[in-house]
Amino acid sequence: MATCFWLRSCGAQRLGSTFPGCRLRPRAGGLVPASRPAPGPAQLRGYAGGLAGLSAALLRTDSFVGGRWLPAAATFPVQDPASGAALGMVADCGVREARAAVRAAYEAFCSWREVSAKGKPLKEAHGEILYSAFFLEWFSEEARRVYGDIIYTPAKDRRALVLKQPIGVAAVITPWNFPSAMITRKVGAALAAGCTVVVKPAEDTPFSALALAELASQAGIPSGVYNVIPCSRKNAKEVGEAICTDPLVSKISFTGSTTTGKILLHHAANSVKRVSMELGGLAPFIVFDSANVDQAVAGAMASKFRNTGQTCVCSNQFLVQRGIHDAFVKAFAEAMKKNLRVGNGFEEGTTQGPLINEKAVEKVEKQVNDAVSKGATIVTGGKRHQLGKNFFEPTLLCNVTQDMLCTHEETFGPLAPVIKFNTEEEAIAIANAADVGLAGYFYSQDPAQIWRVAEQLEVGMVGVNEGLISSVECPFGGVKQSGLGREGSKYGIDEYLELKYVCYGGL
């Protein structure tokens, strides 16, 4: 049974040219938003040219459960990583609120299933919002393509049918680095399949999830279908456990660290819940001697420094063949100095914003110091930036060896370590030595080598002569300890569907 995504029929305004130079794909027809009085807006700190242009109705601070905005007994602060200033106080939900959200989602599921057919540079934030909207558009269209099967059996008086049905309530736990897109990529598929959701956003970036709740309400999504329970870091463990162990929850979808993913898998195992997880990575970026240096540098810049290096598919180690090594390192350093500008995300021209918090800066700093102490050379950068405690200079290291932390520990920051290698076999061995395998990249002009390496890399996604690989239409996910399942694409909706075999006899 296909379940249509309600945004197409319940009054969602079609997105147009939201940002200068950016347009959604044209499509006929647009609907007027449903008329509904909005609760009082939250009082948040504003920035010149920043939040001042955002609708006040989208700035929410309470939890959203069963179609209502509900305060909690306590609140927690959300801070701007660039300045440290408090952006607002958000409801700090606990186990009681989490269980109430699950029950609201479960009650809404009974009717919904039957409906048929953060501190990053502002320019990057604009791009994420469009990316988020594309997931909703994609899955609203995929909903009508949830097909079953009719199977002919040897028995003439029987017919076999396979139905696809929504799995039930989904617990959705999302990270801070893409606070909108990680929600819509999961929730778009879940709602299109006919599931209802309880979203627990990261404590650093809850406002995006709450703004999406307001938009869902304006679009006419029924009460209880989309619920949000923000909470502080202090309450995160018990809230996560509460929603993942609740017997009314049938599915867990998580994006975050491998360590946390293993904990949630343990929770899911006790009641054998369906799970999809997008966990950590250690993406290799391989440059072979046949590569076009300029193309490889452009790809390295895009792959490494998007969102200041804070994405799960950012290149973590650069493997460069001996014959092209020096030319690549020189060109890479020049590109970094020319094109990367560190600053507050709301400032014009900024390409590198702050890291999410000081702990993240300390991790990058530790990796740099460890590498230098073991013989690595700093080509550019290498220290904290003068702008503040959460900023770090884009850094390039050469003479890196495999015994250094930066080669086997995910960085999540603006650090590019370069390892020199001799043969294709050596590069593949280094890349595949990791116990994770989310994304991998390589540059080569040799067709035979391209096929060999693409097939041998132990990752879920491969970029060949391309540094940006994420796309709504393509399956996103990894192998080994990088996760389970796929998101986006035509495969993403299957994560929220159950197969049911029906044998129809007596014909």
C-alpha positions in Angstrom: 0.0 0.0 0.0 1.4 3.3 -1.0 0.9 6.2 1.5 1.0 9.6 -0.1 3.1 12.3 1.6 0.6 14.8 2.9 2.5 17.9 1.9 1.3 17.5 -1.6 -2.4 17.6 -0.6 -2.7 19.4 2.7 -1.7 23.0 1.8 2.1 23.2 1.6 3.3 26.1 -0.4 5.5 25.0 -3.2 9.1 26.2 -2.7 10.2 28.6 -5.4 13.5 30.5 -5.8 14.1 30.8 -2.0 17.7 32.0 -2.3 19.5 34.1 -4.9 20.9 31.9 -7.6 19.1 28.7 -6.3 16.0 27.3 -7.8 14.0 24.1 -7.2 13.2 22.0 -10.2 10.1 23.5 -11.9 6.8 21.7 -11.5 3.3 22.8 -12.3 0.9 23.6 -9.5 1.3 25.2 -6.1 -1.0 25.1 -3.1 -1.8 27.7 -0.5 -0.8 27.0 3.1 -3.5 25.9 5.4 -4.8 28.8 7.6 -4.0 28.1 11.3 -3.2 30.5 14.1 0.4 30.1 15.4 1.3 29.9 19.0 3.5 32.7 20.4 7.0 32.8 18.9 10.1 32.1 21.0 12.3 35.0 21.9 15.7 34.4 20.3 18.9 36.4 19.8 19.1 37.8 16.3 22.0 38.7 14.0 22.2 41.5 11.4 21.5 39.8 8.1 20.9 36.5 9.9 17.9 35.4 12.0 16.3 38.8 11.5 15.1 37.6 8.1 13.5 34.4 9.5 9.8 34.2 10.2 9.2 34.5 13.9 6.7 31.7 13.8 9.5 29.2 13.0 11.5 30.1 16.1 10.1 27.6 18.6 11.5 26.5 21.9 8.9 24.0 23.3 8.6 20.3 22.5 6.1 19.4 19.8 3.9 16.4 20.8 0.6 15.4 19.4 0.2 18.6 17.4 0.8 20.8 20.5 3.6 22.9 21.7 4.4 21.7 25.2 6.9 23.2 27.7 9.1 21.1 29.9 9.9 21.5 33.6 13.4 22.7 32.7 15.2 24.3 29.8 18.7 24.2 28.4 20.7 26.9 26.4 21.6 26.6 22.7 24.7 28.5 21.9 26.3 30.1 18.8 29.6 28.3 18.3 31.1 31.4 16.7 30.6 33.8 19.6 29.4 31.6 22.5 26.3 33.8 22.9 23.1 32.1 23.9 20.6 31.8 21.0 17.7 30.8 23.2 16.5 28.4 25.9 14.8 25.2 24.7 12.6 22.7 26.5 14.7 20.0 28.2 12.6 16.9 27.8 12.9 13.8 29.9 11.7 10.2 29.9 8.1 11.2 30.6 7.9 13.6 27.6 9.6 11.0 25.4 7.1 8.3 26.3 4.2 10.7 25.7 5.6 11.5 22.3 5.8 7.8 21.4 2.2 7.3 22.4 1.1 10.3 20.4 2.9 8.9 17.4 1.4 5.5 17.9 -2.1 6.8 18.1 -1.6 8.9 15.0 -0.2 5.9 13.2 -3.5 4.1 13.3 -5.1 6.6 11.0 -2.0 7.9 9.1 -1.1 4.5 7.8 -4.4 4.4 5.9 -3.8 7.7 4.0 -3.2 6.7 0.4 -1.4 8.0 -2.4 23.8 25.5 13.0 27.2 27.9 12.9 28.1 26.8 9.4 28.6 29.5 6.7 25.3 31.1 5.7 25.7 30.1 2.0 26.1 26.4 3.1 23.1 26.7 5.3 21.0 28.0 2.4 22.1 25.0 0.4 21.1 22.6 3.2 17.6 24.0 3.3 17.1 23.3 -0.4 18.7 19.9 0.0 16.2 19.3 2.8 13.3 20.3 0.7 14.4 18.0 -2.1 14.1 15.0 0.2 10.5 15.9 1.0 9.7 16.4 -2.7 11.4 13.1 -3.6 9.7 11.0 -1.1 6.3 12.6 -1.7 6.7 11.2 -5.3 8.1 7.9 -4.2 5.0 7.3 -2.0 2.9 6.4 -5.0 5.5 3.9 -6.2 5.4 1.5 -3.2 4.5 -1.5 -5.3 3.7 -5.0 -4.2 3.9 -8.3 -6.2 1.6 -11.0 -7.5 3.4 -14.4 -7.6 2.0 -17.3 -9.6 2.5 -20.6 -7.8 2.3 -24.2 -9.2 -1.1 -24.6 -7.5 -3.8 -23.6 -9.9 -6.4 -22.7 -7.2 -4.1 -20.3 -5.4 -2.6 -16.8 -5.9 0.2 -15.3 -3.8 0.4 -11.6 -3.1 3.2 -9.6 -1.5 2.0 -6.4 0.2 4.2 -3.5 1.5 2.9 -2.0 4.7 4.2 0.8 7.0 6.3 -0.6 9.9 4.8 1.7 12.6 6.3 4.4 14.9 9.8 5.4 14.0 12.3 6.9 16.5 14.5 9.3 14.6 17.7 10.6 16.3 19.7 13.1 14.3 23.1 15.0 14.5 23.9 18.6 14.6 26.0 19.0 11.4 23.0 18.9 9.1 20.1 19.7 11.4 17.4 20.0 8.7 18.5 17.6 6.0 19.2 14.6 8.3 15.6 15.0 9.5 13.9 15.3 6.2 15.9 12.4 4.7 14.6 10.2 7.4 11.1 11.7 8.1 10.3 12.2 4.4 10.7 8.4 3.8 8.9 7.5 7.0 5.8 9.6 6.4 5.7 8.6 2.8 5.6 5.0 3.8 2.8 5.7 6.3 4.8 5.7 9.5 4.7 8.3 12.2 7.8 9.7 13.9 9.3 10.9 17.2 12.4 13.1 16.5 15.1 13.7 19.0 17.4 16.4 17.5 20.9 17.0 18.7 21.1 19.3 21.7 23.4 21.8 19.8 20.8 22.4 17.0 17.2 21.8 18.1 15.7 24.9 16.4 15.7 23.3 12.9 13.7 20.3 14.1 11.2 22.6 15.9 10.9 24.9 12.8 10.1 21.8 10.7 7.4 21.0 13.3 5.8 24.4 12.7 6.0 24.0 9.0 4.4 20.5 9.2 1.6 22.0 11.3 1.1 24.8 8.8 1.1 22.2 5.9 -1.7 20.2 7.6 0.2 17.2 8.8 -2.2 15.6 11.4 -1.5 15.8 15.1 0.8 13.2 16.4 2.4 12.2 13.0 5.5 14.4 13.5 6.7 14.9 17.1 9.9 16.6 18.4 11.4 16.1 21.9 14.5 18.3 22.4 16.7 17.7 25.4 20.0 18.7 26.9 23.2 16.6 26.7 22.5 15.6 30.4 19.2 14.0 29.5 20.2 12.7 26.1 21.1 9.2 27.2 17.9 8.4 29.2 15.7 10.0 26.5 17.3 8.1 23.8 17.0 4.9 25.7 13.3 5.6 26.5 12.3 6.0 22.9 14.5 3.2 21.6 13.2 0.6 24.1 9.5 1.6 24.1 7.4 -1.3 22.9 5.3 1.0 20.7 8.4 2.0 18.6 9.0 -0.4 15.7 11.9 1.3 14.0 15.0 3.2 15.0 16.8 5.5 12.5 20.1 7.1 13.8 22.9 9.2 12.3 25.9 9.8 14.6 29.0 8.2 16.0 29.7 4.5 15.7 30.0 4.3 19.5 26.5 5.6 20.1 25.1 3.5 17.3 26.3 0.4 19.0 24.5 1.4 22.2 21.3 2.0 20.3 21.7 -1.4 18.5 21.8 -3.0 22.0 18.5 -1.2 22.9 17.0 -2.4 19.6 18.1 -6.0 20.1 16.0 -6.5 23.3 12.8 -6.1 21.3 14.2 -6.9 17.8 13.3 -3.5 16.3 14.2 -2.6 12.7 17.2 -0.4 12.6 18.9 1.9 10.0 22.1 3.7 11.0 24.5 6.0 9.3 27.6 6.0 11.5 31.2 7.3 11.4 33.6 7.2 8.5 37.2 7.5 7.6 37.0 8.4 4.0 40.1 7.9 1.9 40.9 10.3 -0.9 43.3 8.7 -3.4 45.2 10.5 -6.1 46.9 8.3 -8.7 49.7 9.4 -11.0 47.4 9.6 -14.0 45.0 12.0 -12.3 44.4 15.6 -13.4 46.0 17.6 -10.6 43.7 20.6 -10.9 40.6 18.4 -10.9 41.9 16.4 -7.9 42.6 19.6 -5.9 39.2 21.0 -6.7 37.7 17.7 -5.5 39.8 17.7 -2.4 38.7 21.2 -1.5 35.0 20.3 -1.9 35.3 17.0 -0.1 37.5 18.1 2.8 36.4 21.6 3.7 32.6 21.4 3.3 31.0 22.5 6.6 34.5 23.1 7.9 35.3 19.4 7.6 32.4 18.5 9.8 30.6 15.9 7.7 30.6 12.1 7.9 31.7 11.9 4.2 34.6 14.4 4.5 37.9 13.0 3.3 39.9 12.0 6.3 43.2 10.9 4.8 44.7 11.8 1.4 46.7 9.1 -0.3 48.8 10.5 -3.1 51.0 8.5 -5.4 54.7 9.3 -5.4 54.9 10.6 -9.0 52.2 13.3 -8.5 52.6 13.9 -4.7 54.7 17.1 -4.7 52.6 18.8 -7.4 49.4 17.9 -5.6 50.5 19.1 -2.2 51.8 22.4 -3.7 48.5 23.0 -5.6 46.4 22.0 -2.6 48.2 24.4 -0.3 47.8 27.2 -2.8 44.1 26.5 -3.2 43.6 26.5 0.6 45.3 29.8 1.1 43.4 31.4 -1.8 39.9 30.1 -1.3 39.4 29.4 2.4 38.3 32.3 4.6 37.6 31.7 8.3 34.9 33.8 9.9 31.5 34.0 11.5 29.0 32.1 9.4 26.8 35.1 8.9 29.7 37.2 7.4 29.9 37.7 3.7 32.7 35.6 2.1 33.1 33.2 5.0 33.8 29.6 3.8 35.0 28.1 7.1 33.0 28.7 10.2 33.6 27.6 13.8 33.7 24.0 14.9 30.7 23.0 16.9 32.4 23.3 20.3 35.8 23.5 22.0 36.0 19.8 22.4 36.0 19.4 18.6 38.8 21.9 18.4 40.8 20.0 21.0 40.4 16.9 18.9 41.9 18.5 15.8 44.6 20.1 17.8 45.5 16.7 19.4 45.7 15.1 16.0 48.0 17.8 14.6 50.3 17.7 17.6 50.5 13.9 17.5 51.3 13.9 13.8 54.0 16.6 14.2 55.6 14.7 17.1 55.9 11.7 14.9 57.5 13.4 11.9 54.7 15.1 9.9 55.3 18.5 8.4 52.8 21.4 8.6 52.4 22.9 5.1 49.8 25.5 6.1 47.7 26.2 9.2 48.3 24.0 12.2 46.9 25.9 15.1 43.8 27.6 16.6 42.5 30.6 14.8 42.7 34.1 16.4 38.9 34.5 16.0 38.0 32.5 19.0 38.2 29.3 21.0 36.0 27.3 18.5 37.9 28.2 15.4 40.9 26.3 13.9 43.0 27.1 10.9 42.5 25.0 7.8 45.5 22.7 8.0 47.5 20.6 5.5 50.1 18.1 6.7 52.6 16.1 4.6 55.1 13.3 5.5 52.2 11.6 7.3 52.5 7.9 8.3 49.9 5.3 9.3 50.9 5.3 13.0 49.5 8.8 13.4 46.1 9.5 15.0 44.8 11.4 12.0 45.0 8.4 9.8 42.8 6.1 11.9 40.6 8.4 13.9 37.8 10.4 12.3 38.8 14.1 12.5 35.6 16.1 11.9 37.5 19.3 11.4 39.6 21.2 8.8 42.7 18.9 8.8 44.0 17.3 5.6 46.8 14.8 6.2 48.7 13.5 3.1 50.3 10.0 2.9 52.6 9.2 0.0 52.2 5.8 -1.6 53.9 3.8 -4.4 51.5 1.3 -5.9 47.8 0.9 -6.4 47.8 -2.2 -4.2 49.4 -0.3 -1.4 46.7 2.5 -1.6 43.9 0.0 -1.6 45.4 -1.8 1.5 45.7 1.5 3.4 42.2 2.6 2.5 40.6 -0.8 3.4 42.4 -1.2 6.7 39.8 0.8 8.5 36.9 -0.9 10.4 34.5 1.6 8.9 33.5 2.2 5.3 31.1 5.0 4.5 32.6 7.0 1.5 35.8 6.9 -0.5 37.2 9.1 -3.3 39.8 8.6 -6.0 41.2 10.4 -9.0 42.5 8.6 -12.1 42.4 8.9 -15.9 43.0 5.1 -16.4 39.7 3.4 -17.2 40.9 -0.1 -16.2 42.2 1.3 -12.9 38.9 3.2 -12.3 36.9 -0.1 -12.5 39.4 -2.0 -10.3 39.6 0.5 -7.5 35.8 1.4 -7.5 35.1 -2.3 -7.0 37.8 -3.0 -4.4 37.2 0.0 -2.1 35.3 -1.3 1.0 32.9 1.6 1.3 29.2 2.2 0.6 29.8 5.2 -1.7 32.6 6.0 -4.1 33.4 9.3 -5.8 35.4 8.8 -9.0 36.9 12.1 -10.1 34.3 13.8 -8.0 34.5 15.2 -4.5 30.7 15.8 -3.8 28.7 12.7 -4.0 25.5 13.3 -1.9 22.3 13.4 -4.0 18.6 12.9 -3.1 18.3 10.4 -5.9 21.1 8.1 -4.8 21.4 5.7 -1.9 23.4 7.0 1.1 25.0 4.6 3.5 28.0 2.6 4.4 29.5 -0.9 5.1 31.4 -2.5 8.0 31.0 -0.3 11.1 29.7 2.7 9.1 26.1 1.6 9.5 23.1 -0.4 8.3 20.6 0.4 5.6 20.4 3.2 3.0 18.7 6.6 3.0 17.5 8.7 0.1 16.9 7.3 -3.4 14.2 4.8 -4.3 15.7 2.4 -1.7 15.2 4.8 1.3 11.5 4.2 1.7 12.0 0.4 2.0 13.6 1.0 5.4 10.1 1.9 6.7 8.1 -0.8 5.1 7.3 -4.4 6.0 6.7 -7.2 3.5 3.5 -9.3 4.0 2.9 -12.4 2.0 -0.8 -13.3 1.4 -1.8 -16.7 0.1 -5.3 -16.5 -1.6 -6.7 -20.0 -2.1 -10.0 -21.6 -3.2 -10.0 -20.0 -6.6 
